[in-house]
Amino acid sequence: MTIMHKSIHLVYASMVLLLFSTNCTHISNESTDTVSKILPNGQHLVVEKINKESTSIGIITKHNYGTTHSFSYSITLNDEDINWSGGSGEPKHLLFCKDTVYIHYLKKKWVEDFLIDSLDVERNGHFEIKDVYQKHIDKRYFFKLFGDAYWVETTLKNYMKQKLVCNEFEVPNDNELY
């Protein structure tokens, strides 16, 4: 074998070794927690939280390259009469009014920061916890078989105004977002 062939084999072997040493296996675990309770106003509340953990482990090195955690909540009232799925939002309060329901939840939101100097723009960011308020709109008819039911955002001012005449209840949660 010539020196050139040995060099090619050495480069090839190095690339294969590098490929194997940098690859990871991903281990994911998912668990579901469910809380079911009757609220003081007689409403049946079911809160479901899905937790997901994902870990990256090096194939050869067995090094832990990091673990991520995420969760999602969903709420059901009165056996599917009202549903809410907040994604990464964490529900805090339900406000029951005569003709509708409001929800207050916290959401972790990525906010980008732009640093501008005379030469370039540097993009950074941070997470902020935001209060979100929504109102349930129910446009279903004929035994709730037709039409739509959905949630729309509302303001803190409107939520607080409704809170004076409606009944508010805490939603059981793990308080991951304060």
N, C-alpha and C positions, 0 to 999 in steps of 0.2 A: 504494500500500500504506500502511496506517495504521501508526502507531508500535507499536500492539499486535501487529500481524501481524509486523513486523520483530523485535520482542522474542521472539515465539514461534519464529520461524525461527532467531534467534541462539541461543536456548536449545537448540533441536533440533540445530543444527549443533555446538554445544559438547558436547552429550551424545554425538553420533556420534564426534566427535574424541576425547573422553575414552575411549569404548568401544574404539576402535581402538588408542589409545596404551597402554592397560593390558592388553590381551589378549596372551597369550603363545603361542608354539608350543612344544611339548614334543618334545624329541629324546631317544629312548631307544636305548641300545645294550646288547646282551646278548652275553656270551661264556661259553663253557663250557671248563673245563680238566679233563682226566681223567688220573689217575695209576693205573696198573695194576702190581701187583707181587706176587710170591710171598713170603710171610712165612717166617721160618725154621722154623715148624711145618708148612709145606706148604700153608697156606691161601692161596687166591687172593683178593687184596684189590683192589677197584676203588673209588677215591675220585673223586667228581665234584663240582666246584664251579661254580656258575652265578653270574657277576657281572653286576649290572645297574647301569647309570649312566643317570640321567635329568636332562636340563638344560632349564630354562625360559628362552626367549629372547623378548624383546619383539618384536611384529610390526613396529612402526614404528621403535621406538628401537634395536632390535637389542641392547639391554642384556641381559646375562646376569643373571637374577634368582636363580640358584642351581643347584647340581648336587647330586643325592643319589646315594649309593652304597649298594647292598645286595648281599647274597650269600646263598647257601644251599648246604649240603653234603648229599650222600647217599653212603651206603656200601653196597656189595654184596660179600658174601662167597660164594665158591664158586658163581659163576654163578647168582645169585638164590636160593641156599639161605637166606641171611639178608640182610635189607634194613634199612637205617636211613635215615630222612630227618629231619634235625635242624632244618629251617627255617633260622633265623638262628644256630643253634648251630654251634660250630667243634669238630670231634672232635679229641681229643688222644691217647687211648689205647684200645686194645682189650685185654681180659683174657680169655684163653681158658682155660676150666675144663673138667673132664671131661664135664660134662653141659650146659653153657650158655656163653654169652658175655656179658661185661659191657662197657659203654662209659663212658668219662669224656669229657665235653665241656664247653666253656665257652659260656655264654649271656649276652648283653647284655640286661639287664632294666631297665625304667623303674621307678623308685621315686618315689612321690609324697611330697612334704614338705608338711605343713600347718602354717602359721604362724597361730596364733590370738591375736588381741588382743581388747580389750574391744568393738570395733566390728564386726569382720568376720573372715572366714577367707580367707587368701591361699593359693592352691594353687601350689606350685612342684614341681620334681622334678629328678632327676638319673639318669644311667645308672650301673648297677653291673654288674660282671662276676661271674657266679656259676658255681661248679663244680657240675656236674650228673652224677649217676651213675645208670645204668640197667642193668637185667638183661633179657636176651632170654628170653621165654617161648615155647616151641614146643609147641603143642597139636595139631599136624597129625598125621594118620594116613593109612593106606592110600596109601603112596608120596607122602605129603605133598600129596595132592589135596584132602583134606577137613580141616576144623578151622581153627584160627587160629594165627598167630604174631604176637607183639606185644612191645613194650618197656614195662617198668614201672620207675618210679623206685625207687632203693634209697639207703641211707645211705652216707656216707663210711666209717663204721665197718665196715659189711658189706663194702664194696669192698676196704678195706685188709686185712680178715681173709682174703678170697678171694685177694688178691694174694700172700699168703704161700705158697699151694699151687698157684697157677695161673701161666700164662705171659702176661706183659704185653708189648705191642708198641706203638710209637709209630705214630700215623696221620699220613701226610703231609698238611700243611696250610700255609696262607700266614701263620699266626701274626698275623692281624689282631686277634684278642683274645688277650691275654697271660694 
